[in-house]
């Protein structure tokens, strides 16, 4: 399955990913965002999308899982939310 980044600038193949996780990203001192991040076997990573709350980011992970189960050949577009 392919995942297109939130900014629509990149597409990644899930077959090449080791994991997808949520991380905190500090935009400014008190401005925390939650990023959905892909990790690769060469220890590199990339941000797929950035969200205001952890709950929204968890919902995005749920949506990726659901689409993958039903359509491994699909494309998931990271939403703006």
Phi, psi and omega in degrees: 000145178259147174236125177263134183294158181303322179279001177063017183268344184217153174232133181238143178270123181298335179297339181265359182264144172275322181198165172232132184219169176254132177232154172277140175231126180267106180287313173225177186312310182251010182255097182263134173239160178246122183253141171267121190235137175263138178245142182241162185296336179276012179074009174275166178211170176208147176277129177266327180191160183231134186224156184292322185231159177293326180297318178296315180299320177296321176298322177296316177299319177300316180296321177298314180299314181298314180295320181298319180297319185268341185205080182297344180259011182278179176236127178255122177267119178297123183282160178286315185034000000 
